[in-house]
Amino acid sequence: MIVKTKKYKLETGTYIKMALTNILKEQWWVFLIAIVIACGTFILPSNWWWIGSLIALALYLLFWVIQFAGVTQMEQSKVLFDKLGYEITSQQVLIKLNNKQGMPIKWDNIKSAKKGKDYFLLVVSKAQMIHLPFKVFKTENEIKFIETILRRKGYIK
């Protein structure tokens, strides 16, 4: 079965929010490092340990926000934010710019997937994601088919 979606444009704000959430889930251990730095207060009592760890954590978050905001401005990644259609089969996800131009992505290239309340999120890399809101599918059966594929591939449980 081939699932053909309606054309969909990913908004830059949605992309930045999803990418930042994804990176924070992936690199949760950074918060532990900030806590360990702040625990320096117990060795050498000073409020600067807390301040330093909060500044380091804020700079880390700012770094990723700037990275993802920069992706939205780059010429090479403008295609991610155009209106795209998708053809999804059990072998691949075909991203279609129009009827003649498209790019296939094999399921092996997708690192992780998530089913949200009203969307599917396929993570290709830290900066590349495929966001598929349920509104782009024509029927409820197509959503169930995609969910079945993701379960078989081991991306969701």
MODELLER restraints for C-alpha pairs under 7 A, 6 or more apart:
rsr = mdl.restraints
at = mdl.atoms
rsr.add(forms.Gaussian(group=physical.xy_distance, feature=features.Distance(at['CA:1:A'], at['CA:89:A']), mean=6.31, stdev=0.5))
rsr.add(forms.Gaussian(group=physical.xy_distance, feature=features.Distance(at['CA:2:A'], at['CA:87:A']), mean=6.38, stdev=0.5))
rsr.add(forms.Gaussian(group=physical.xy_distance, feature=features.Distance(at['CA:2:A'], at['CA:88:A']), mean=5.71, stdev=0.5))
rsr.add(forms.Gaussian(group=physical.xy_distance, feature=features.Distance(at['CA:2:A'], at['CA:89:A']), mean=5.02, stdev=0.5))
rsr.add(forms.Gaussian(group=physical.xy_distance, feature=features.Distance(at['CA:3:A'], at['CA:87:A']), mean=5.44, stdev=0.5))
rsr.add(forms.Gaussian(group=physical.xy_distance, feature=features.Distance(at['CA:3:A'], at['CA:88:A']), mean=5.03, stdev=0.5))
rsr.add(forms.Gaussian(group=physical.xy_distance, feature=features.Distance(at['CA:3:A'], at['CA:89:A']), mean=6.54, stdev=0.5))
rsr.add(forms.Gaussian(group=physical.xy_distance, feature=features.Distance(at['CA:3:A'], at['CA:142:A']), mean=6.28, stdev=0.5))
rsr.add(forms.Gaussian(group=physical.xy_distance, feature=features.Distance(at['CA:4:A'], at['CA:86:A']), mean=5.80, stdev=0.5))
rsr.add(forms.Gaussian(group=physical.xy_distance, feature=features.Distance(at['CA:4:A'], at['CA:87:A']), mean=4.53, stdev=0.5))
rsr.add(forms.Gaussian(group=physical.xy_distance, feature=features.Distance(at['CA:4:A'], at['CA:88:A']), mean=6.59, stdev=0.5))
rsr.add(forms.Gaussian(group=physical.xy_distance, feature=features.Distance(at['CA:5:A'], at['CA:85:A']), mean=5.74, stdev=0.5))
rsr.add(forms.Gaussian(group=physical.xy_distance, feature=features.Distance(at['CA:5:A'], at['CA:86:A']), mean=5.32, stdev=0.5))
rsr.add(forms.Gaussian(group=physical.xy_distance, feature=features.Distance(at['CA:5:A'], at['CA:87:A']), mean=6.50, stdev=0.5))
rsr.add(forms.Gaussian(group=physical.xy_distance, feature=features.Distance(at['CA:5:A'], at['CA:136:A']), mean=5.34, stdev=0.5))
rsr.add(forms.Gaussian(group=physical.xy_distance, feature=features.Distance(at['CA:5:A'], at['CA:137:A']), mean=5.18, stdev=0.5))
rsr.add(forms.Gaussian(group=physical.xy_distance, feature=features.Distance(at['CA:5:A'], at['CA:138:A']), mean=6.95, stdev=0.5))
rsr.add(forms.Gaussian(group=physical.xy_distance, feature=features.Distance(at['CA:6:A'], at['CA:85:A']), mean=5.77, stdev=0.5))
rsr.add(forms.Gaussian(group=physical.xy_distance, feature=features.Distance(at['CA:6:A'], at['CA:136:A']), mean=4.91, stdev=0.5))
rsr.add(forms.Gaussian(group=physical.xy_distance, feature=features.Distance(at['CA:6:A'], at['CA:137:A']), mean=6.55, stdev=0.5))
rsr.add(forms.Gaussian(group=physical.xy_distance, feature=features.Distance(at['CA:7:A'], at['CA:83:A']), mean=5.62, stdev=0.5))
rsr.add(forms.Gaussian(group=physical.xy_distance, feature=features.Distance(at['CA:7:A'], at['CA:84:A']), mean=4.95, stdev=0.5))
rsr.add(forms.Gaussian(group=physical.xy_distance, feature=features.Distance(at['CA:7:A'], at['CA:85:A']), mean=4.27, stdev=0.5))
rsr.add(forms.Gaussian(group=physical.xy_distance, feature=features.Distance(at['CA:8:A'], at['CA:83:A']), mean=4.97, stdev=0.5))
rsr.add(forms.Gaussian(group=physical.xy_distance, feature=features.Distance(at['CA:8:A'], at['CA:84:A']), mean=5.32, stdev=0.5))
rsr.add(forms.Gaussian(group=physical.xy_distance, feature=features.Distance(at['CA:8:A'], at['CA:85:A']), mean=6.34, stdev=0.5))
rsr.add(forms.Gaussian(group=physical.xy_distance, feature=features.Distance(at['CA:8:A'], at['CA:136:A']), mean=6.79, stdev=0.5))
rsr.add(forms.Gaussian(group=physical.xy_distance, feature=features.Distance(at['CA:9:A'], at['CA:81:A']), mean=5.85, stdev=0.5))
rsr.add(forms.Gaussian(group=physical.xy_distance, feature=features.Distance(at['CA:9:A'], at['CA:82:A']), mean=5.49, stdev=0.5))
rsr.add(forms.Gaussian(group=physical.xy_distance, feature=features.Distance(at['CA:9:A'], at['CA:83:A']), mean=4.26, stdev=0.5))
rsr.add(forms.Gaussian(group=physical.xy_distance, feature=features.Distance(at['CA:9:A'], at['CA:84:A']), mean=6.32, stdev=0.5))
rsr.add(forms.Gaussian(group=physical.xy_distance, feature=features.Distance(at['CA:10:A'], at['CA:81:A']), mean=5.22, stdev=0.5))
rsr.add(forms.Gaussian(group=physical.xy_distance, feature=features.Distance(at['CA:11:A'], at['CA:81:A']), mean=6.63, stdev=0.5))
rsr.add(forms.Gaussian(group=physical.xy_distance, feature=features.Distance(at['CA:12:A'], at['CA:72:A']), mean=6.27, stdev=0.5))
rsr.add(forms.Gaussian(group=physical.xy_distance, feature=features.Distance(at['CA:16:A'], at['CA:68:A']), mean=5.66, stdev=0.5))
rsr.add(forms.Gaussian(group=physical.xy_distance, feature=features.Distance(at['CA:16:A'], at['CA:69:A']), mean=6.43, stdev=0.5))
rsr.add(forms.Gaussian(group=physical.xy_distance, feature=features.Distance(at['CA:19:A'], at['CA:127:A']), mean=6.70, stdev=0.5))
rsr.add(forms.Gaussian(group=physical.xy_distance, feature=features.Distance(at['CA:20:A'], at['CA:64:A']), mean=6.92, stdev=0.5))
rsr.add(forms.Gaussian(group=physical.xy_distance, feature=features.Distance(at['CA:20:A'], at['CA:65:A']), mean=6.85, stdev=0.5))
rsr.add(forms.Gaussian(group=physical.xy_distance, feature=features.Distance(at['CA:23:A'], at['CA:126:A']), mean=6.85, stdev=0.5))
rsr.add(forms.Gaussian(group=physical.xy_distance, feature=features.Distance(at['CA:34:A'], at['CA:53:A']), mean=5.05, stdev=0.5))
rsr.add(forms.Gaussian(group=physical.xy_distance, feature=features.Distance(at['CA:34:A'], at['CA:57:A']), mean=6.53, stdev=0.5))
rsr.add(forms.Gaussian(group=physical.xy_distance, feature=features.Distance(at['CA:37:A'], at['CA:49:A']), mean=6.40, stdev=0.5))
rsr.add(forms.Gaussian(group=physical.xy_distance, feature=features.Distance(at['CA:37:A'], at['CA:53:A']), mean=5.84, stdev=0.5))
rsr.add(forms.Gaussian(group=physical.xy_distance, feature=features.Distance(at['CA:38:A'], at['CA:49:A']), mean=4.89, stdev=0.5))
rsr.add(forms.Gaussian(group=physical.xy_distance, feature=features.Distance(at['CA:38:A'], at['CA:50:A']), mean=4.71, stdev=0.5))
rsr.add(forms.Gaussian(group=physical.xy_distance, feature=features.Distance(at['CA:38:A'], at['CA:53:A']), mean=5.70, stdev=0.5))
rsr.add(forms.Gaussian(group=physical.xy_distance, feature=features.Distance(at['CA:40:A'], at['CA:49:A']), mean=5.94, stdev=0.5))
rsr.add(forms.Gaussian(group=physical.xy_distance, feature=features.Distance(at['CA:41:A'], at['CA:47:A']), mean=6.84, stdev=0.5))
rsr.add(forms.Gaussian(group=physical.xy_distance, feature=features.Distance(at['CA:41:A'], at['CA:49:A']), mean=5.76, stdev=0.5))
rsr.add(forms.Gaussian(group=physical.xy_distance, feature=features.Distance(at['CA:68:A'], at['CA:127:A']), mean=6.96, stdev=0.5))
rsr.add(forms.Gaussian(group=physical.xy_distance, feature=features.Distance(at['CA:71:A'], at['CA:77:A']), mean=6.36, stdev=0.5))
rsr.add(forms.Gaussian(group=physical.xy_distance, feature=features.Distance(at['CA:72:A'], at['CA:78:A']), mean=6.79, stdev=0.5))
rsr.add(forms.Gaussian(group=physical.xy_distance, feature=features.Distance(at['CA:84:A'], at['CA:95:A']), mean=6.69, stdev=0.5))
rsr.add(forms.Gaussian(group=physical.xy_distance, feature=features.Distance(at['CA:84:A'], at['CA:96:A']), mean=5.70, stdev=0.5))
rsr.add(forms.Gaussian(group=physical.xy_distance, feature=features.Distance(at['CA:84:A'], at['CA:97:A']), mean=5.15, stdev=0.5))
rsr.add(forms.Gaussian(group=physical.xy_distance, feature=features.Distance(at['CA:85:A'], at['CA:95:A']), mean=6.10, stdev=0.5))
rsr.add(forms.Gaussian(group=physical.xy_distance, feature=features.Distance(at['CA:85:A'], at['CA:96:A']), mean=5.01, stdev=0.5))
rsr.add(forms.Gaussian(group=physical.xy_distance, feature=features.Distance(at['CA:85:A'], at['CA:97:A']), mean=6.54, stdev=0.5))
rsr.add(forms.Gaussian(group=physical.xy_distance, feature=features.Distance(at['CA:86:A'], at['CA:93:A']), mean=6.82, stdev=0.5))
rsr.add(forms.Gaussian(group=physical.xy_distance, feature=features.Distance(at['CA:86:A'], at['CA:94:A']), mean=5.56, stdev=0.5))
rsr.add(forms.Gaussian(group=physical.xy_distance, feature=features.Distance(at['CA:86:A'], at['CA:95:A']), mean=4.78, stdev=0.5))
rsr.add(forms.Gaussian(group=physical.xy_distance, feature=features.Distance(at['CA:86:A'], at['CA:96:A']), mean=5.76, stdev=0.5))
rsr.add(forms.Gaussian(group=physical.xy_distance, feature=features.Distance(at['CA:87:A'], at['CA:93:A']), mean=5.90, stdev=0.5))
rsr.add(forms.Gaussian(group=physical.xy_distance, feature=features.Distance(at['CA:87:A'], at['CA:94:A']), mean=4.95, stdev=0.5))
rsr.add(forms.Gaussian(group=physical.xy_distance, feature=features.Distance(at['CA:87:A'], at['CA:95:A']), mean=6.67, stdev=0.5))
rsr.add(forms.Gaussian(group=physical.xy_distance, feature=features.Distance(at['CA:88:A'], at['CA:94:A']), mean=6.19, stdev=0.5))
rsr.add(forms.Gaussian(group=physical.xy_distance, feature=features.Distance(at['CA:90:A'], at['CA:149:A']), mean=6.20, stdev=0.5))
rsr.add(forms.Gaussian(group=physical.xy_distance, feature=features.Distance(at['CA:91:A'], at['CA:106:A']), mean=6.37, stdev=0.5))
rsr.add(forms.Gaussian(group=physical.xy_distance, feature=features.Distance(at['CA:91:A'], at['CA:107:A']), mean=6.54, stdev=0.5))
rsr.add(forms.Gaussian(group=physical.xy_distance, feature=features.Distance(at['CA:92:A'], at['CA:104:A']), mean=6.41, stdev=0.5))
rsr.add(forms.Gaussian(group=physical.xy_distance, feature=features.Distance(at['CA:92:A'], at['CA:105:A']), mean=5.55, stdev=0.5))
rsr.add(forms.Gaussian(group=physical.xy_distance, feature=features.Distance(at['CA:92:A'], at['CA:106:A']), mean=4.36, stdev=0.5))
rsr.add(forms.Gaussian(group=physical.xy_distance, feature=features.Distance(at['CA:92:A'], at['CA:107:A']), mean=5.47, stdev=0.5))
rsr.add(forms.Gaussian(group=physical.xy_distance, feature=features.Distance(at['CA:93:A'], at['CA:104:A']), mean=5.71, stdev=0.5))
rsr.add(forms.Gaussian(group=physical.xy_distance, feature=features.Distance(at['CA:93:A'], at['CA:105:A']), mean=5.15, stdev=0.5))
rsr.add(forms.Gaussian(group=physical.xy_distance, feature=features.Distance(at['CA:93:A'], at['CA:106:A']), mean=6.36, stdev=0.5))
rsr.add(forms.Gaussian(group=physical.xy_distance, feature=features.Distance(at['CA:94:A'], at['CA:102:A']), mean=6.50, stdev=0.5))
rsr.add(forms.Gaussian(group=physical.xy_distance, feature=features.Distance(at['CA:94:A'], at['CA:103:A']), mean=5.61, stdev=0.5))
rsr.add(forms.Gaussian(group=physical.xy_distance, feature=features.Distance(at['CA:94:A'], at['CA:104:A']), mean=4.21, stdev=0.5))
rsr.add(forms.Gaussian(group=physical.xy_distance, feature=features.Distance(at['CA:94:A'], at['CA:105:A']), mean=6.14, stdev=0.5))
rsr.add(forms.Gaussian(group=physical.xy_distance, feature=features.Distance(at['CA:95:A'], at['CA:102:A']), mean=5.32, stdev=0.5))
rsr.add(forms.Gaussian(group=physical.xy_distance, feature=features.Distance(at['CA:95:A'], at['CA:103:A']), mean=5.15, stdev=0.5))
rsr.add(forms.Gaussian(group=physical.xy_distance, feature=features.Distance(at['CA:95:A'], at['CA:104:A']), mean=6.14, stdev=0.5))
rsr.add(forms.Gaussian(group=physical.xy_distance, feature=features.Distance(at['CA:96:A'], at['CA:102:A']), mean=4.08, stdev=0.5))
rsr.add(forms.Gaussian(group=physical.xy_distance, feature=features.Distance(at['CA:96:A'], at['CA:103:A']), mean=6.51, stdev=0.5))
rsr.add(forms.Gaussian(group=physical.xy_distance, feature=features.Distance(at['CA:109:A'], at['CA:124:A']), mean=6.26, stdev=0.5))
rsr.add(forms.Gaussian(group=physical.xy_distance, feature=features.Distance(at['CA:110:A'], at['CA:122:A']), mean=6.55, stdev=0.5))
rsr.add(forms.Gaussian(group=physical.xy_distance, feature=features.Distance(at['CA:110:A'], at['CA:123:A']), mean=5.81, stdev=0.5))
rsr.add(forms.Gaussian(group=physical.xy_distance, feature=features.Distance(at['CA:110:A'], at['CA:124:A']), mean=4.55, stdev=0.5))
rsr.add(forms.Gaussian(group=physical.xy_distance, feature=features.Distance(at['CA:111:A'], at['CA:123:A']), mean=5.69, stdev=0.5))
rsr.add(forms.Gaussian(group=physical.xy_distance, feature=features.Distance(at['CA:111:A'], at['CA:124:A']), mean=5.49, stdev=0.5))
rsr.add(forms.Gaussian(group=physical.xy_distance, feature=features.Distance(at['CA:111:A'], at['CA:125:A']), mean=6.91, stdev=0.5))
rsr.add(forms.Gaussian(group=physical.xy_distance, feature=features.Distance(at['CA:112:A'], at['CA:122:A']), mean=6.11, stdev=0.5))
rsr.add(forms.Gaussian(group=physical.xy_distance, feature=features.Distance(at['CA:112:A'], at['CA:123:A']), mean=5.25, stdev=0.5))
rsr.add(forms.Gaussian(group=physical.xy_distance, feature=features.Distance(at['CA:112:A'], at['CA:155:A']), mean=5.75, stdev=0.5))
rsr.add(forms.Gaussian(group=physical.xy_distance, feature=features.Distance(at['CA:113:A'], at['CA:121:A']), mean=5.47, stdev=0.5))
rsr.add(forms.Gaussian(group=physical.xy_distance, feature=features.Distance(at['CA:113:A'], at['CA:122:A']), mean=4.44, stdev=0.5))
rsr.add(forms.Gaussian(group=physical.xy_distance, feature=features.Distance(at['CA:113:A'], at['CA:123:A']), mean=5.92, stdev=0.5))
rsr.add(forms.Gaussian(group=physical.xy_distance, feature=features.Distance(at['CA:113:A'], at['CA:155:A']), mean=5.32, stdev=0.5))
rsr.add(forms.Gaussian(group=physical.xy_distance, feature=features.Distance(at['CA:113:A'], at['CA:156:A']), mean=6.56, stdev=0.5))
rsr.add(forms.Gaussian(group=physical.xy_distance, feature=features.Distance(at['CA:114:A'], at['CA:120:A']), mean=5.78, stdev=0.5))
rsr.add(forms.Gaussian(group=physical.xy_distance, feature=features.Distance(at['CA:114:A'], at['CA:121:A']), mean=5.10, stdev=0.5))
rsr.add(forms.Gaussian(group=physical.xy_distance, feature=features.Distance(at['CA:114:A'], at['CA:122:A']), mean=6.63, stdev=0.5))
rsr.add(forms.Gaussian(group=physical.xy_distance, feature=features.Distance(at['CA:114:A'], at['CA:156:A']), mean=6.45, stdev=0.5))
rsr.add(forms.Gaussian(group=physical.xy_distance, feature=features.Distance(at['CA:115:A'], at['CA:121:A']), mean=6.42, stdev=0.5))
rsr.add(forms.Gaussian(group=physical.xy_distance, feature=features.Distance(at['CA:118:A'], at['CA:133:A']), mean=5.87, stdev=0.5))
rsr.add(forms.Gaussian(group=physical.xy_distance, feature=features.Distance(at['CA:118:A'], at['CA:134:A']), mean=5.57, stdev=0.5))
rsr.add(forms.Gaussian(group=physical.xy_distance, feature=features.Distance(at['CA:119:A'], at['CA:131:A']), mean=6.96, stdev=0.5))
rsr.add(forms.Gaussian(group=physical.xy_distance, feature=features.Distance(at['CA:119:A'], at['CA:132:A']), mean=5.43, stdev=0.5))
rsr.add(forms.Gaussian(group=physical.xy_distance, feature=features.Distance(at['CA:119:A'], at['CA:133:A']), mean=3.92, stdev=0.5))
rsr.add(forms.Gaussian(group=physical.xy_distance, feature=features.Distance(at['CA:119:A'], at['CA:134:A']), mean=5.25, stdev=0.5))
rsr.add(forms.Gaussian(group=physical.xy_distance, feature=features.Distance(at['CA:120:A'], at['CA:131:A']), mean=6.00, stdev=0.5))
rsr.add(forms.Gaussian(group=physical.xy_distance, feature=features.Distance(at['CA:120:A'], at['CA:132:A']), mean=5.01, stdev=0.5))
rsr.add(forms.Gaussian(group=physical.xy_distance, feature=features.Distance(at['CA:120:A'], at['CA:133:A']), mean=6.19, stdev=0.5))
rsr.add(forms.Gaussian(group=physical.xy_distance, feature=features.Distance(at['CA:121:A'], at['CA:129:A']), mean=6.83, stdev=0.5))
rsr.add(forms.Gaussian(group=physical.xy_distance, feature=features.Distance(at['CA:121:A'], at['CA:130:A']), mean=5.72, stdev=0.5))
rsr.add(forms.Gaussian(group=physical.xy_distance, feature=features.Distance(at['CA:121:A'], at['CA:131:A']), mean=4.72, stdev=0.5))
rsr.add(forms.Gaussian(group=physical.xy_distance, feature=features.Distance(at['CA:121:A'], at['CA:132:A']), mean=6.27, stdev=0.5))
rsr.add(forms.Gaussian(group=physical.xy_distance, feature=features.Distance(at['CA:122:A'], at['CA:129:A']), mean=5.61, stdev=0.5))
rsr.add(forms.Gaussian(group=physical.xy_distance, feature=features.Distance(at['CA:122:A'], at['CA:130:A']), mean=4.94, stdev=0.5))
rsr.add(forms.Gaussian(group=physical.xy_distance, feature=features.Distance(at['CA:122:A'], at['CA:131:A']), mean=6.52, stdev=0.5))
rsr.add(forms.Gaussian(group=physical.xy_distance, feature=features.Distance(at['CA:123:A'], at['CA:129:A']), mean=4.53, stdev=0.5))
rsr.add(forms.Gaussian(group=physical.xy_distance, feature=features.Distance(at['CA:123:A'], at['CA:130:A']), mean=6.43, stdev=0.5))
rsr.add(forms.Gaussian(group=physical.xy_distance, feature=features.Distance(at['CA:134:A'], at['CA:143:A']), mean=6.99, stdev=0.5))
rsr.add(forms.Gaussian(group=physical.xy_distance, feature=features.Distance(at['CA:137:A'], at['CA:143:A']), mean=6.78, stdev=0.5))
rsr.add(forms.Gaussian(group=physical.xy_distance, feature=features.Distance(at['CA:150:A'], at['CA:156:A']), mean=5.88, stdev=0.5))
rsr.add(forms.Gaussian(group=physical.xy_distance, feature=features.Distance(at['CA:151:A'], at['CA:157:A']), mean=5.95, stdev=0.5))
